């Protein structure tokens, strides 16, 4: 998969450069102005993402930039955390910090903090109604912190969640039990299938209670936030930048029953840093994660005995709660324009508008594993007609992701002070408890207890209530 993506990106970016160079000389010679506006863009892109982004920036400089007197330079600051730290250091004027960039990649919580410092430009006045209407619903509103129509985060590439399976090792189980991928369409169906897989693998050995896990999740906060939305609950209610916790008891119990319980029973698992690591180690057969993570899906499984075999991938929509609303996660950093001279702001907007033109946005989005942000570009017809040759796996991934975006209400919580910290409570509050309690269960089974006896104390109403009260208490620290 990585080799394929690398080849696609290299070829795509080379083609973009070739197209961009046609008439470059005449554009430069016939530039209408001798005044040049320089803008700097900071990103967290690395590897293939950075390569393609840089090539597209070069294309802009040689064409539209040469014509309009705009020169864009780009710098990668490393990881997302490194970028956020660099931006905050620059904003606060710390000794040794570089000057604030004109444009940078960011998630909503970072942008909100900078907006409170008066350093973020509202791009709404720079976009016509027709230009705004071209974006997928919900993408522009992510940066509307005051609910007044402002645009403080410009979307350039987005992602959503899909479910990825080791199809090779799924097939023997499916054939033996009459199970199909259709059974995984709902969260409840996934849990039932995971129990069936555990029992099927358990029966293949003489030892009792040693079945295998079927499934894992990459981003638990997404499960909590989006799952609650599907169940009619908004955990973080935000108005005017202030959050109120609204974690309803029934929604919390549904989330608990469909993650904590199957985890403690050994039907779900999470051992590696990412669930793609667990796929590679044979710890699970499938996981839900970002569509961009699909580029890291392994092509082989290596077990504890260091035995390896090749596997193929199956991409599916992320399961949703039965009878719940069709809601999917909206994620992916956008671009932010910082306060500065008017000509710099206008040049920054010119760059961003150019970047989301379908041919450019598809080139970057597909090359980086993300999705285009406009309605016109976010379709398989647009992607396949762009000239890209897609592998079967990549076509599956994009089809599942595009269908998810077009067939669901997309959700991301409004930004608020302390939002990142509150999200971490959701990320670890349930998963860490599940992992710790499962470890205790495994120790008890190893000492001779039955699985039913080992699990019993963790499956009580009291155990749920203790967790529920604790997580609500932790979340309330970030209210107001």
Secondary structure, 3 states (H helix, E strand, C coil): CHHHHHHHHHHHHHHHHHHHHCCHHHHHHCCCCCCCEEEEEEECCCHHHHHHHHHHHHHHHHCHHHHHCEEEEEEECCCHHHHHHHHHHHHCCCCCCCCCCCEEEECHHHHHHHHHCCCECCCHHHCCHHHHHCECCCCCHHHCCCCCCCCCCECCCEECEEEEEEHHHHHHHHHHHCCCHHHHCEHHHHHHHHHHHHHHHHCCCCCCCCCCCCEEECCHHHHHHHHHHHCCCCCEEEECCEEEECCCHHHHHHHHHCCHHHHHCCCECCCCCCHHHHHHHCCCCEEEEEHHHHHHCCCEEECCCCCEEECCEEEEECCECCCCCCEEECECCEEEEECCCHHHHHHHHHHHHHHCCHHHHHHHHHHHCCECCECCCCCHHHHHCCCCCCCHHHHHHHHHHHHHHHHCEEECCCCCCCHHHHHHHHHHCCHHHHHHHHHHHHHHHHCCCCHHHHHHHHHCHHHHHHHHHHHHHHHHCCCC
